[in-house]
Amino acid sequence: MKSAAERAKLPPADVPRDGPNLTGEELETKLSTTWSNPPGFVGWLSSVDHKDIGRRYVITALVFLALAGVLAIAMRLQLARPDNDLIGAARYNEIFTMHGTTMMFLFAVPVMQGMQIYLTPLMIGTRSNAFPRLNAFSYWMYLAGGLLLWIAFVLNVGPDIGWFAYPPLSGPQFGVGKRVDIWAQMITFTEVAALAAAVSQTATLHKHKAPGMSLARMPIFVWATLVTSLMVIFSMPSVALASGMLLSDRLVGTHFYNPAERGDALLWQHLFWFFGHPEVYIIFLPATGFVSEIVATFSRRSIVMYPIVVMSLVATGILAFGLWVHHMFATGLPRIGYSFYTAASMSVAIPTGLQIFCWIATLWEGRPQLKVPLLYVIGFIFTFVIGGLTGVMIAAVPLDLQLHDTYFIVAHFHYVLIGGAVFPLLGAITYWFPKATGRLMSETLGKIAFWMIFLGFQLAFFPMHIAGIYGMPRRVYTYPAGMGLELPNMLSTLGSLVVSAAVLLFVVNLVISARSGRRAAPNPWDAPSLEWATSCPPPPYNFPHIPLVSSRTPLWDAGEKLPVVYGLRVEDRELVLTTVMSAKPDVREPSPEPSPWPLIGTVATTAMFVCSIFSPWAVLVGVVPVALALTAWFWPKSPAPEREPVIS
């Protein structure tokens, strides 16, 4: 085999390519050699394969979910009875902060991005994603931020100011020590990671679609990924700016949030919730994509009113940026603006309601098969409707002023976030588990876990509505007897224990099935989308030949053999790029090789960020190794093949 430099000099006509004369085992052997990671541990660390990155994201996020769940159980045990002294006030504040921060920043958004990174290149019929090294960098930055937060907690310097870190409590006057600084810098890590992943996903979905996969033929989950990636790009800079200004106030002596020096504490809330409410939909919209794919597969028909579902995703993504002030109704803002945010908060329920009616119509018109993934979807619809109804209720200013700082709000956002995101996520993990492992999960254990999670969740969180109406404030570590709060809190604690046992059973099912589950066929569910057109698990190159798409359900419509296109190099990593709207073949472009520099760049960036917590001068010093790492990252190692027009 010629070297990369020699191949780069060959005329295009002499370059080995896939085609009718190069197919089958010979082609797959060559592609495996080209697309596999280098051997050994260093090769594993250097991987830029979207499947490796996606798996790492999902597994890491699930570990953080388990850690946050342990903290949730600790809080529920403390609140099981009045005047409890199991956990002191200071430690409870730390646990409360760590639970919320971990769930929102280290689990909910990253796990959805991990699923997107793994699935979308397969669903759009390409061999890799755009900017694969940037994708790898995003994971390492996410991991570094999570480790920073949890190492600080173990060392008893974890944050204790709530996952929202409102000034002035998080400012230099009240937030003494480095607890708040660690929290704010963790935000920087996770937002850089999320932005890097979103940029890669957006470029992938615009230019890497299989020929023929126009915007009107993309799977619903791919549409959800595109909308949420754009939402990340527009919303994440807001919270990154907010946390940077908080660090500046604390470490440099600025006064962005200090009213005594013409700053404004409410500026934090505006910047934070301008990100915070879109974040809810950044978590929720991928879940609706899961639901659409699962409903279509197990109903044996395509989604009813596909254009309505797509437009609902887009409308939700737009409306999500006009709701943030409904988190601030109790702050004393001018009343004339409240009517606008009340109307916007209520109207965002309309596109979601349309999606729910489309899913129900699909189930009604199809032939539903009640497998475990579809059970989670049905549980999601029931639970999320309750959360949506309470959301419409608290969009009304008078009711919100009464309930805003009570456990009614805690119940509402857990119904929305767990019911609206975790239920579909568990269904999606079950659904795509054979794609990642080549084995099917146990249906029996899966159904037992579902019913335990569903019923345990209702027991854990529905009584919180009652406790909130009775006046139980949130963010308190205990409460007095005689207020009628004993029974709701005891029921919530019992429900949380049931949910924990159910999640443990789900994990046991995962582990056992990965080791000895029934082997899966390439398309075990008889699903319609392209990720099932390749083996389970997929090879490093995803597809031996790039598929040609002519409908929204290519595997149902293709008959015995899916049409493909030819002409990509087999001894170099090469992708076919298509036009944005109609997905017509455009150019053939080289794809980057595995590299250790994204990890090295992350180490340099982590050192700079962590040291800056203790001295602002670390930014000036630390930028040097970061610049050196980036220079080595982008330095051309050997002549690369030129971009070529697609041969028609």
C-alpha positions as CSV (number, residue, x, y, z in Angstrom):
1,M,0.0,0.0,0.0
2,K,1.3,3.4,-0.9
3,S,2.0,6.1,1.7
4,A,-0.4,9.0,2.3
5,A,2.1,11.3,0.5
6,E,2.3,9.0,-2.5
7,R,-1.5,8.6,-2.7
8,A,-2.0,12.4,-2.5
9,K,0.1,12.8,-5.7
10,L,-1.8,10.2,-7.7
11,P,-4.2,11.4,-10.4
12,P,-7.8,11.0,-9.3
13,A,-8.4,8.3,-11.9
14,D,-5.7,6.1,-10.4
15,V,-6.9,6.3,-6.8
16,P,-8.5,3.1,-5.4
17,R,-12.2,3.7,-4.9
18,D,-15.3,1.7,-3.9
19,G,-17.5,0.6,-6.8
20,P,-18.9,-2.4,-8.6
21,N,-15.4,-3.8,-9.0
22,L,-14.5,-3.3,-5.3
23,T,-17.1,-4.5,-2.9
24,G,-17.8,-7.2,-0.4
25,E,-15.1,-8.5,2.0
26,E,-12.2,-7.0,0.0
27,L,-13.8,-3.5,0.3
28,E,-14.6,-4.0,4.0
29,T,-11.1,-5.1,4.8
30,K,-9.6,-2.0,3.2
31,L,-12.1,0.3,4.8
32,S,-11.5,-1.2,8.2
33,T,-7.8,-0.6,7.9
34,T,-8.4,3.0,6.8
35,W,-11.0,3.9,9.4
36,S,-9.9,2.0,12.5
37,N,-8.1,3.7,15.4
38,P,-4.4,3.2,16.0
39,P,-3.6,0.2,18.2
40,G,-3.2,0.4,22.0
41,F,-4.3,2.8,24.7
42,V,-2.9,5.9,22.9
43,G,-5.0,5.0,19.9
44,W,-8.0,4.7,22.1
45,L,-7.3,8.2,23.5
46,S,-6.8,9.6,20.0
47,S,-10.0,8.3,18.6
48,V,-12.2,10.7,16.6
49,D,-14.8,8.1,15.7
50,H,-18.2,9.6,16.4
51,K,-19.4,6.3,17.8
52,D,-16.6,6.3,20.4
53,I,-17.2,9.9,21.4
54,G,-21.0,9.3,21.6
55,R,-20.5,6.2,23.8
56,R,-18.1,8.1,26.1
57,Y,-20.6,11.0,26.5
58,V,-23.5,8.7,27.3
59,I,-21.6,6.5,29.7
60,T,-20.1,9.4,31.5
61,A,-23.4,11.2,31.7
62,L,-25.0,8.1,33.2
63,V,-22.3,7.9,35.8
64,F,-23.1,11.5,36.8
65,L,-26.8,10.7,36.8
66,A,-26.0,7.9,39.4
67,L,-24.0,10.3,41.5
68,A,-26.8,12.9,41.4
69,G,-29.3,10.2,42.2
70,V,-27.4,9.3,45.4
71,L,-27.5,12.9,46.5
72,A,-31.2,13.0,45.7
73,I,-31.8,10.0,48.0
74,A,-29.8,11.8,50.7
75,M,-32.0,14.9,50.5
76,R,-35.2,12.8,50.5
77,L,-34.1,10.9,53.6
78,Q,-33.4,14.2,55.3
79,L,-36.9,15.5,54.4
80,A,-38.8,12.2,55.2
81,R,-39.8,13.6,58.6
82,P,-40.0,17.0,60.2
83,D,-37.2,18.5,62.3
84,N,-34.8,15.8,61.0
85,D,-31.1,16.2,61.9
86,L,-29.7,13.6,59.5
87,I,-28.0,16.2,57.4
88,G,-27.0,19.7,58.6
89,A,-28.0,22.9,56.8
90,A,-24.5,23.7,55.3
91,R,-24.1,20.1,54.0
92,Y,-27.6,20.1,52.7
93,N,-26.9,23.3,50.7
94,E,-23.9,21.6,49.1
95,I,-25.8,18.4,48.3
96,F,-28.7,20.4,46.8
97,T,-26.3,22.5,44.7
98,M,-24.4,19.4,43.5
99,H,-27.5,17.5,42.7
100,G,-29.0,20.3,40.6
101,T,-25.7,21.2,38.9
102,T,-24.9,17.7,38.1
103,M,-28.3,16.9,36.7
104,M,-28.6,20.0,34.5
105,F,-25.0,20.6,33.4
106,L,-23.3,17.2,33.6
107,F,-26.2,14.8,32.8
108,A,-29.2,16.2,30.9
109,V,-27.6,18.2,28.1
110,P,-24.4,16.0,27.7
111,V,-26.4,12.7,27.5
112,M,-28.6,14.2,24.7
113,Q,-25.6,15.4,22.8
114,G,-23.9,12.0,23.3
115,M,-26.9,10.3,21.7
116,Q,-26.9,12.8,18.9
117,I,-23.2,12.4,18.2
118,Y,-23.5,8.6,18.1
119,L,-26.7,8.4,16.0
120,T,-27.0,11.3,13.6
121,P,-24.1,10.3,11.2
122,L,-25.6,6.8,11.0
123,M,-29.1,8.2,10.5
124,I,-28.0,10.6,7.7
125,G,-25.9,7.9,5.9
126,T,-22.3,9.2,6.3
127,R,-19.1,7.7,7.6
128,S,-18.1,10.5,10.1
129,N,-19.2,13.8,11.3
130,A,-17.8,17.3,10.5
131,F,-14.8,18.4,12.6
132,P,-14.3,15.1,14.3
133,R,-11.3,16.4,16.3
134,L,-13.5,19.2,17.6
135,N,-16.0,16.6,18.6
136,A,-13.4,14.7,20.6
137,F,-12.2,17.9,22.2
138,S,-15.8,18.6,23.3
139,Y,-15.9,15.3,25.3
140,W,-12.6,15.8,27.0
141,M,-13.6,19.3,28.1
142,Y,-16.9,18.0,29.4
143,L,-15.1,15.3,31.4
144,A,-12.6,17.8,32.8
145,G,-15.4,20.1,34.0
146,G,-17.3,17.2,35.7
147,L,-14.1,16.0,37.4
148,L,-13.4,19.5,38.6
149,L,-16.8,19.8,40.3
150,W,-16.8,16.4,41.9
151,I,-13.2,16.4,43.1
152,A,-14.0,19.7,44.8
153,F,-17.1,18.2,46.4
154,V,-15.0,15.2,47.7
155,L,-12.4,17.6,49.1
156,N,-15.2,19.6,50.9
157,V,-14.9,22.7,48.7
158,G,-17.9,22.0,46.6
159,P,-20.3,24.8,45.7
160,D,-23.2,25.6,48.1
161,I,-25.1,28.4,46.4
162,G,-27.7,26.4,44.4
163,W,-27.4,25.3,40.8
164,F,-28.5,28.8,39.7
165,A,-25.9,30.7,41.8
166,Y,-27.9,33.9,42.3
167,P,-25.9,37.0,43.3
168,P,-25.5,38.5,45.8
169,L,-25.2,35.2,47.6
170,S,-22.7,34.0,45.0
171,G,-20.8,37.3,45.0
172,P,-17.6,38.1,46.9
173,Q,-19.4,39.5,49.9
174,F,-21.3,36.3,50.8
175,G,-19.7,33.5,48.7
176,V,-16.5,33.3,50.7
177,G,-13.7,30.9,49.6
178,K,-13.4,29.1,46.3
179,R,-16.7,27.2,46.2
180,V,-18.4,29.6,43.9
181,D,-15.3,30.0,41.7
182,I,-15.2,26.3,41.1
183,W,-18.9,26.2,40.2
184,A,-18.5,29.2,37.8
185,Q,-15.4,27.7,36.1
186,M,-17.2,24.4,35.7
187,I,-19.8,26.3,33.8
188,T,-17.1,27.5,31.4
189,F,-15.9,23.9,30.8
190,T,-19.4,22.5,30.1
191,E,-20.4,25.4,27.8
192,V,-17.3,25.2,25.7
193,A,-17.9,21.5,25.4
194,A,-21.6,21.9,24.4
195,L,-20.7,24.7,21.9
196,A,-18.0,22.6,20.3
197,A,-20.4,19.6,19.9
198,A,-23.2,21.8,18.6
199,V,-21.0,23.4,15.9
200,S,-19.9,19.9,14.8
201,Q,-23.4,18.6,14.7
202,T,-24.8,21.7,12.8
203,A,-22.1,21.4,10.1
204,T,-22.6,17.6,9.8
205,L,-26.4,17.9,9.3
206,H,-26.0,20.6,6.7
207,K,-23.3,19.1,4.5
208,H,-22.9,15.4,5.3
209,K,-26.3,14.0,4.5
210,A,-26.5,11.0,2.1
211,P,-27.3,11.9,-1.5
212,G,-31.0,12.4,-1.8
213,M,-31.7,13.1,1.9
214,S,-33.2,16.5,1.4
215,L,-34.4,18.5,4.4
216,A,-37.9,17.1,3.7
217,R,-36.6,13.6,4.1
218,M,-34.5,13.9,7.2
219,P,-35.7,11.7,10.2
220,I,-37.5,13.6,12.9
221,F,-34.7,13.0,15.4
222,V,-32.2,14.6,13.0
223,W,-34.5,17.6,12.8
224,A,-34.6,17.7,16.6
225,T,-30.8,17.5,16.7
226,L,-30.4,20.4,14.2
227,V,-32.8,22.7,16.1
228,T,-31.2,21.9,19.5
229,S,-27.7,22.4,18.1
230,L,-28.7,25.9,16.9
231,M,-30.3,26.6,20.2
232,V,-27.0,25.7,22.0
233,I,-25.1,28.0,19.7
234,F,-27.4,31.0,20.5
235,S,-28.1,30.3,24.2
236,M,-24.9,29.0,25.7
237,P,-22.8,32.1,25.2
238,S,-25.2,33.9,27.6
239,V,-24.5,31.7,30.6
240,A,-20.8,31.6,29.7
241,L,-20.8,35.4,29.7
242,A,-22.7,35.4,33.0
243,S,-20.3,33.0,34.7
244,G,-17.3,34.9,33.3
245,M,-18.6,38.2,34.7
246,L,-19.2,36.5,38.1
247,L,-15.6,35.2,38.1
248,S,-14.5,38.7,37.2
249,D,-16.4,40.2,40.1
250,R,-14.9,37.7,42.5
251,L,-11.3,37.5,41.3
252,V,-10.6,40.8,39.6
253,G,-12.8,43.2,41.5
254,T,-15.3,44.3,38.9
255,H,-18.9,45.1,39.9
256,F,-21.2,43.7,37.2
257,Y,-23.6,42.4,39.9
258,N,-22.9,44.8,42.7
259,P,-25.7,47.4,43.0
260,A,-23.6,49.6,45.3
261,E,-21.3,50.2,42.4
262,R,-24.0,50.6,39.8
263,G,-24.1,46.9,39.0
264,D,-27.3,44.9,38.9
265,A,-27.9,41.6,40.7
266,L,-30.9,41.0,38.3
267,L,-28.6,41.1,35.4
268,W,-27.4,37.6,36.4
269,Q,-31.0,36.3,36.3
270,H,-31.6,37.8,32.9
271,L,-28.4,36.3,31.4
272,F,-28.8,33.0,33.3
273,W,-32.4,32.3,32.4
274,F,-32.0,33.5,28.8
275,F,-29.9,30.4,28.7
276,G,-31.8,28.4,31.3
277,H,-35.2,28.2,29.7
278,P,-33.9,27.3,26.2
279,E,-31.8,24.7,28.1
280,V,-35.1,23.0,29.1
281,Y,-35.9,22.6,25.4
282,I,-32.3,21.7,24.5
283,I,-33.0,18.7,26.8
284,F,-36.6,18.1,25.7
285,L,-36.5,18.4,21.9
286,P,-34.0,15.5,21.4
287,A,-36.4,13.5,23.6
288,T,-39.3,14.3,21.3
289,G,-37.0,13.1,18.4
290,F,-36.6,9.8,20.3
291,V,-40.4,9.5,20.7
292,S,-41.0,10.1,17.0
293,E,-38.6,7.4,15.9
294,I,-39.9,4.9,18.4
295,V,-43.5,5.6,17.6
296,A,-43.0,5.2,13.9
297,T,-41.1,2.0,14.2
298,F,-43.5,0.2,16.6
299,S,-46.6,1.6,14.9
300,R,-45.4,0.2,11.6
301,R,-46.1,3.4,9.8
302,S,-44.5,6.8,9.2
303,I,-45.3,9.7,11.6
304,V,-48.7,11.3,10.8
305,M,-48.3,14.9,9.6
306,Y,-44.5,14.9,9.4
307,P,-44.5,18.6,8.3
308,I,-46.5,19.6,11.4
309,V,-44.0,17.7,13.7
310,V,-41.0,19.4,12.1
311,M,-42.6,22.9,12.2
312,S,-43.5,22.2,15.9
313,L,-39.8,21.5,16.6
314,V,-38.7,24.7,14.9
315,A,-41.5,26.8,16.6
316,T,-40.6,25.5,20.0
317,G,-36.9,26.3,19.4
318,I,-37.9,29.9,18.5
319,L,-40.5,30.4,21.2
320,A,-38.1,29.1,23.9
321,F,-36.0,32.3,23.6
322,G,-39.0,34.5,24.6
323,L,-39.9,32.9,27.9
324,W,-37.1,33.5,30.3
325,V,-38.8,36.2,32.4
326,H,-41.4,33.8,33.6
327,H,-38.7,32.6,36.0
328,M,-38.5,36.2,37.3
329,F,-42.2,37.0,38.0
330,A,-41.4,37.4,41.7
331,T,-38.5,39.8,41.3
332,G,-40.6,43.0,40.9
333,L,-40.1,43.7,37.3
334,P,-42.5,46.2,35.5
335,R,-45.9,44.6,35.4
336,I,-46.6,45.6,31.8
337,G,-44.1,43.1,30.5
338,Y,-45.6,40.2,32.4
339,S,-48.5,39.8,30.0
340,F,-46.1,39.2,27.1
341,Y,-44.2,36.5,29.0
342,T,-47.4,35.0,30.3
343,A,-48.7,34.7,26.7
344,A,-45.4,33.3,25.4
345,S,-45.2,30.8,28.2
346,M,-48.7,29.5,27.4
347,S,-48.2,29.6,23.7
348,V,-45.1,27.3,23.8
349,A,-47.5,24.5,24.8
350,I,-49.2,24.7,21.4
351,P,-46.4,23.1,19.2
352,T,-45.7,20.5,21.9
353,G,-49.4,19.7,22.0
354,L,-49.4,19.3,18.2
355,Q,-46.6,16.8,18.4
356,I,-48.4,14.8,21.0
357,F,-51.6,14.6,18.9
358,C,-49.5,13.5,15.9
359,W,-47.9,10.7,18.0
360,I,-51.3,9.6,19.2
361,A,-52.7,9.6,15.6
362,T,-49.7,7.6,14.5
363,L,-50.4,5.0,17.1
364,W,-54.1,5.0,16.3
365,E,-53.6,4.6,12.6
366,G,-50.8,2.0,12.9
367,R,-50.4,-1.4,14.4
368,P,-48.7,-0.7,17.8
369,Q,-46.4,-3.3,19.3
370,L,-46.0,-2.8,23.0
371,K,-42.3,-3.4,23.3
372,V,-40.4,-1.7,26.2
373,P,-39.3,1.4,24.1
374,L,-42.9,2.1,23.3
375,L,-44.0,1.7,26.9
376,Y,-41.5,4.4,27.9
377,V,-43.1,6.6,25.2
378,I,-46.6,6.1,26.6
379,G,-45.3,6.8,30.1
380,F,-43.7,9.9,28.8
381,I,-46.9,11.2,27.2
382,F,-48.9,10.7,30.4
383,T,-46.2,12.2,32.6
384,F,-45.3,15.1,30.4
385,V,-48.9,16.2,29.9
386,I,-49.2,16.6,33.7
387,G,-46.0,18.7,33.8
388,G,-47.2,20.7,30.8
389,L,-50.5,21.5,32.5
390,T,-48.8,22.7,35.7
391,G,-46.5,24.7,33.5
392,V,-49.4,26.5,31.9
393,M,-50.8,27.1,35.4
394,I,-47.7,28.8,36.8
395,A,-47.4,30.9,33.6
396,A,-50.2,33.0,35.2
397,V,-48.5,35.7,37.3
398,P,-51.0,35.7,40.3
399,L,-50.7,31.9,40.7
400,D,-46.9,32.0,40.2
401,L,-46.4,34.6,42.9
402,Q,-48.1,32.2,45.3
403,L,-46.3,29.0,44.3
404,H,-43.0,30.2,42.9
405,D,-40.8,29.3,45.9
406,T,-42.7,26.2,47.0
407,Y,-42.4,22.5,46.3
408,F,-45.1,22.9,43.6
409,I,-42.4,24.2,41.3
410,V,-40.1,21.4,42.3
411,A,-42.8,18.9,41.3
412,H,-43.5,20.8,38.0
413,F,-39.9,20.8,36.7
414,H,-39.3,17.2,37.7
415,Y,-42.4,16.2,35.8
416,V,-41.1,18.2,32.8
417,L,-37.5,17.2,32.9
418,I,-37.7,13.5,34.1
419,G,-41.1,12.8,32.5
420,G,-40.2,14.8,29.4
421,A,-36.6,13.7,29.0
422,V,-35.5,10.7,31.1
423,F,-38.5,8.5,30.1
424,P,-37.8,8.9,26.4
425,L,-34.1,8.5,27.0
426,L,-34.6,5.2,28.7
427,G,-36.8,4.1,25.8
428,A,-34.2,5.3,23.4
429,I,-31.3,3.4,25.1
430,T,-33.4,0.3,25.0
431,Y,-34.3,0.9,21.3
432,W,-30.8,1.6,20.1
433,F,-29.0,-0.7,22.5
434,P,-28.7,-3.5,19.8
435,K,-27.2,-0.9,17.4
436,A,-24.4,-0.1,19.9
437,T,-23.8,-3.6,21.3
438,G,-25.2,-6.1,18.8
439,R,-27.4,-7.6,21.5
440,L,-31.0,-7.0,22.7
441,M,-32.0,-6.1,26.2
442,S,-34.3,-8.4,28.2
443,E,-38.0,-7.6,27.6
444,T,-39.0,-9.1,30.9
445,L,-36.5,-7.1,33.0
446,G,-37.3,-4.1,30.9
447,K,-41.0,-4.2,31.6
448,I,-40.5,-4.7,35.3
449,A,-38.1,-1.7,35.4
450,F,-40.5,0.5,33.4
451,W,-43.5,-0.1,35.7
452,M,-41.3,0.4,38.8
453,I,-39.9,3.7,37.4
454,F,-43.3,4.9,36.2
455,L,-45.2,4.2,39.4
456,G,-42.3,5.2,41.6
457,F,-42.0,8.5,39.8
458,Q,-45.7,9.3,40.4
459,L,-45.3,8.4,44.0
460,A,-42.2,10.5,44.4
461,F,-43.2,13.7,42.7
462,F,-47.0,14.1,42.6
463,P,-47.2,14.6,46.4
464,M,-44.8,17.5,46.0
465,H,-47.6,19.4,44.4
466,I,-49.7,19.0,47.5
467,A,-46.8,19.9,49.8
468,G,-46.3,23.1,47.7
469,I,-49.9,24.1,47.9
470,Y,-49.7,23.6,51.7
471,G,-46.8,26.1,51.7
472,M,-43.7,24.0,51.9
473,P,-40.8,26.3,50.7
474,R,-38.2,24.8,48.4
475,R,-34.4,24.9,49.2
476,V,-34.9,24.2,52.9
477,Y,-33.3,21.3,54.7
478,T,-36.1,20.7,57.3
479,Y,-39.6,21.8,58.2
480,P,-41.7,22.0,61.4
481,A,-44.3,19.4,62.4
482,G,-48.0,20.2,62.3
483,M,-48.2,21.8,58.8
484,G,-49.6,18.8,57.1
485,L,-46.3,18.1,55.3
486,E,-45.4,14.8,56.9
487,L,-47.4,12.5,54.6
488,P,-46.5,14.1,51.3
489,N,-42.8,14.1,52.2
490,M,-42.8,10.5,53.4
491,L,-44.6,9.4,50.2
492,S,-42.0,11.3,48.1
493,T,-39.2,9.6,50.0
494,L,-40.7,6.2,49.5
495,G,-41.2,6.9,45.8
496,S,-37.6,8.0,45.3
497,L,-36.5,4.7,46.8
498,V,-38.6,2.8,44.3
499,V,-37.3,4.8,41.4
500,S,-33.7,4.2,42.6
501,A,-34.3,0.4,42.8
502,A,-35.9,0.5,39.3
503,V,-32.9,2.4,37.8
504,L,-30.6,-0.1,39.4
505,L,-32.6,-2.9,37.7
506,F,-32.3,-1.0,34.4
507,V,-28.5,-0.9,34.8
508,V,-28.4,-4.6,35.7
509,N,-30.4,-5.3,32.5
510,L,-27.9,-3.2,30.5
511,V,-24.9,-5.1,31.9
512,I,-26.3,-8.6,31.6
513,S,-27.6,-7.9,28.1
514,A,-24.4,-6.4,26.9
515,R,-22.6,-9.6,28.0
516,S,-25.1,-12.4,27.2
517,G,-28.2,-10.9,25.6
518,R,-29.8,-12.3,22.6
519,R,-27.8,-11.4,19.4
520,A,-29.5,-8.8,17.3
521,A,-30.0,-8.9,13.5
522,P,-28.9,-5.8,11.5
523,N,-32.5,-4.4,11.8
524,P,-34.1,-6.2,14.8
525,W,-37.1,-3.8,15.0
526,D,-37.7,-3.6,11.3
527,A,-37.2,0.1,11.5
528,P,-37.2,2.5,8.6
529,S,-34.2,4.7,9.1
530,L,-30.6,4.4,7.8
531,E,-28.8,3.6,11.0
532,W,-30.3,0.1,10.7
533,A,-28.9,-0.3,7.2
534,T,-25.5,-1.4,8.6
535,S,-24.4,-4.1,11.0
536,C,-25.0,-4.1,14.7
537,P,-22.7,-2.8,16.1
538,P,-21.5,-0.6,13.1
539,P,-18.0,-1.0,11.6
540,P,-15.6,1.9,12.0
541,Y,-16.5,3.2,8.5
542,N,-20.3,2.9,9.2
543,F,-21.3,2.0,5.6
544,P,-19.4,0.0,2.9
545,H,-21.1,2.2,0.3
546,I,-22.9,5.5,0.9
547,P,-26.6,5.0,0.7
548,L,-28.9,6.8,-1.8
549,V,-32.1,8.1,-0.3
550,S,-35.4,8.6,-2.1
551,S,-38.0,8.7,0.7
552,R,-38.4,9.4,4.4
553,T,-38.5,5.7,5.2
554,P,-35.7,4.3,3.0
555,L,-35.5,0.8,4.6
556,W,-39.2,0.3,4.2
557,D,-39.3,1.5,0.7
558,A,-36.1,0.1,-0.8
559,G,-37.2,-3.5,-1.1
560,E,-34.5,-6.1,-0.9
561,K,-31.5,-3.9,-1.6
562,L,-30.8,-0.3,-0.6
563,P,-29.4,1.8,-3.6
564,V,-25.9,3.2,-3.0
565,V,-23.4,5.6,-4.6
566,Y,-19.8,4.8,-5.5
567,G,-16.6,6.7,-5.9
568,L,-15.0,7.3,-2.5
569,R,-11.4,6.6,-1.8
570,V,-10.8,3.4,0.2
571,E,-7.2,4.0,1.4
572,D,-7.8,7.5,2.7
573,R,-10.6,8.8,4.9
574,E,-13.0,10.5,2.5
575,L,-16.6,11.7,2.8
576,V,-19.1,12.9,0.2
577,L,-20.5,16.3,0.9
578,T,-23.9,17.3,-0.4
579,T,-25.9,20.5,-0.9
580,V,-27.8,21.8,2.1
581,M,-31.4,21.8,0.8
582,S,-31.7,19.0,-1.7
583,A,-28.7,16.9,-0.7
584,K,-27.3,16.7,-4.2
585,P,-23.7,15.4,-4.3
586,D,-21.3,18.3,-4.1
587,V,-17.6,17.4,-3.4
588,R,-15.5,14.6,-1.9
589,E,-13.6,15.8,1.1
590,P,-10.8,14.3,3.3
591,S,-11.8,13.5,6.9
592,P,-9.2,14.0,9.7
593,E,-7.2,11.1,11.1
594,P,-7.2,10.2,14.8
595,S,-5.1,12.6,16.9
596,P,-4.0,13.0,20.5
597,W,-4.0,16.8,20.2
598,P,-7.6,17.3,21.2
599,L,-6.8,15.6,24.5
600,I,-3.5,17.5,24.9
601,G,-5.3,20.7,24.1
602,T,-7.9,19.9,26.8
603,V,-5.2,19.3,29.4
604,A,-3.6,22.7,28.6
605,T,-6.9,24.4,28.7
606,T,-7.9,22.7,31.9
607,A,-4.7,23.8,33.6
608,M,-5.3,27.4,32.5
609,F,-8.9,27.4,33.7
610,V,-8.2,25.7,37.1
611,C,-5.2,27.9,37.9
612,S,-7.1,31.0,37.0
613,I,-9.4,30.3,40.0
614,F,-6.4,31.1,42.2
615,S,-4.7,33.8,40.1
616,P,-5.9,35.8,37.1
617,W,-2.4,35.8,35.9
618,A,-2.8,32.2,35.0
619,V,-4.8,33.2,31.9
620,L,-1.8,35.1,30.5
621,V,0.6,32.3,31.3
622,G,-1.7,29.5,30.4
623,V,-2.6,30.8,27.0
624,V,0.9,29.8,25.8
625,P,0.6,26.0,26.2
626,V,-3.0,26.3,24.8
627,A,-1.7,28.1,21.7
628,L,1.1,25.5,21.3
629,A,-1.4,22.6,21.5
630,L,-3.7,24.2,19.0
631,T,-0.8,24.9,16.6
632,A,0.2,21.2,16.8
633,W,-3.4,20.2,16.4
634,F,-3.8,22.0,13.1
635,W,-0.3,21.6,11.8
636,P,-0.4,19.7,8.5
637,K,1.3,16.3,9.0
638,S,1.4,15.1,5.4
639,P,-0.1,16.0,2.1
640,A,-3.8,15.4,2.2
641,P,-5.9,14.5,-0.8
642,E,-7.5,17.5,-2.5
643,R,-11.2,18.1,-2.4
644,E,-12.7,16.7,-5.6
645,P,-16.0,17.3,-7.3
646,V,-18.3,14.2,-7.2
647,I,-18.0,12.1,-10.4
648,S,-21.5,11.9,-11.9
